[in-house]
């Protein structure tokens, strides 16, 4: 399955969850709900994946944990904050680089309209960009 097909299923699941639960809950609640929704759609989903960092070929430990990785192709970083900041975008782009993956989705469930809280972040193009 292509990254764009996976991201469409992720968006659909995020819309369903936001419609059902609404904004304002803890990030962990949305993470668990999204995990269930994506598994129910038949996708392979790994929660809280260690992001191991290497320097000069040596493992220097776990930097962070990615909230969800779907089909070994898309990293999902979840938030439930007043607004997303540049640091959130940079964090996900760094995750993509560490895992050598092309697509990440930053989803902020603390929005009145969930479509305002979903950002696709792409790694490995001529210029990295957010769309």
CORSUL-V5171 format. One record per pair of residues at least 4 apart in sequence whose ideal C-beta (glycine too) atoms are under 7 Angstrom apart, sorted by sequence separation. I is the first residue (numbers start at 1). J is the second residue. D is the distance in whole Angstrom. If there is no record, write none. Layout:
# CORSUL-V5171
i: [I I]
j: [J J]
d: [D D]
This chain:
# CORSUL-V5171
i: [1 3 4 5 6 7 8 9 10 11 12 13 14 15 16 17 18 21 25 27 28 29 30 31 32 33 34 35 36 37 39 54 70 84 86 87 88 89 90 91 92 93 94 95 114 125 1 18 25 38 54 55 79 96 109 111 123 39 54 69 70 111 122 38 52 53 122 53 68 96 109 52 66 67 79 95 108 121 35 52 53 67 107 51 66 67 107 119 120 21 35 50 51 92 17 51 105 106 51 77 92 50 51 77 105 106 17 31 49 17 48 49 75 89 103 104 77 88 48 103 14 17 49 75 102 13 16 47 75 102 46 84 101 102 45 46 13 75 84 13 45 96 75 97 43 44 77 79 81 96 10 13 43 73 80 82 93 9 66 74 75 76 77 78 79 80 81 92 73 74 80 89 93 74 76 78 9 38 89 35 9 34 84 93 31 31 89 34 51 53 31 51 30 30 27 27 27 26 25 10 6 10 6 10 6 7 6 1 3 3 30 23 24 23 23 23 18 14 10 7 18 7 3 15 3 14 14 11 7]
j: [5 7 8 9 10 11 12 13 14 15 16 17 18 19 20 21 22 25 29 31 32 33 34 35 36 37 38 39 40 41 43 58 74 88 90 91 92 93 94 95 96 97 98 99 118 129 6 23 30 43 59 60 84 101 114 116 128 45 60 75 76 117 128 45 59 60 129 61 76 104 117 61 75 76 88 104 117 130 45 62 63 77 117 62 77 78 118 130 131 33 47 62 63 104 30 64 118 119 65 91 106 65 66 92 120 121 33 47 65 34 65 66 92 106 120 121 95 106 67 122 34 37 69 95 122 34 37 68 96 123 68 106 123 124 68 69 37 99 108 38 70 121 101 123 70 71 104 106 108 123 38 41 71 101 108 110 121 38 95 103 104 105 106 107 108 109 110 121 103 104 110 119 123 105 107 109 41 70 121 68 43 68 119 128 67 68 130 76 95 98 78 98 78 80 78 79 80 80 80 70 70 74 71 76 73 74 74 71 73 74 109 109 110 110 111 112 109 107 105 103 114 105 102 114 103 114 118 118 120]
d: [5 6 7 7 6 6 6 6 6 6 7 6 6 6 6 6 7 6 4 6 6 6 6 6 7 6 6 6 6 7 7 6 5 5 6 6 7 6 6 7 7 7 6 6 7 7 6 7 6 5 6 5 6 5 7 5 6 6 7 5 7 4 7 5 6 5 6 6 4 5 6 7 5 6 6 6 4 6 6 6 4 5 6 6 7 5 5 6 5 7 6 5 5 4 6 5 7 4 6 7 5 6 6 5 6 6 5 7 6 6 5 4 7 7 7 4 7 6 7 6 7 6 5 5 6 6 6 6 6 6 7 6 7 5 6 5 4 7 5 6 5 7 6 6 5 5 7 7 6 4 7 7 6 7 7 7 6 7 5 5 4 5 5 5 4 5 6 5 7 7 4 7 6 6 6 7 5 6 6 6 7 6 7 6 5 7 6 7 6 6 5 5 5 6 5 6 5 6 6 7 6 7 5 6 6 6 5 6 5 6 5 6 6 5 6 7 6 5 6 6 4 6 6 6 4 6 6 6 6]
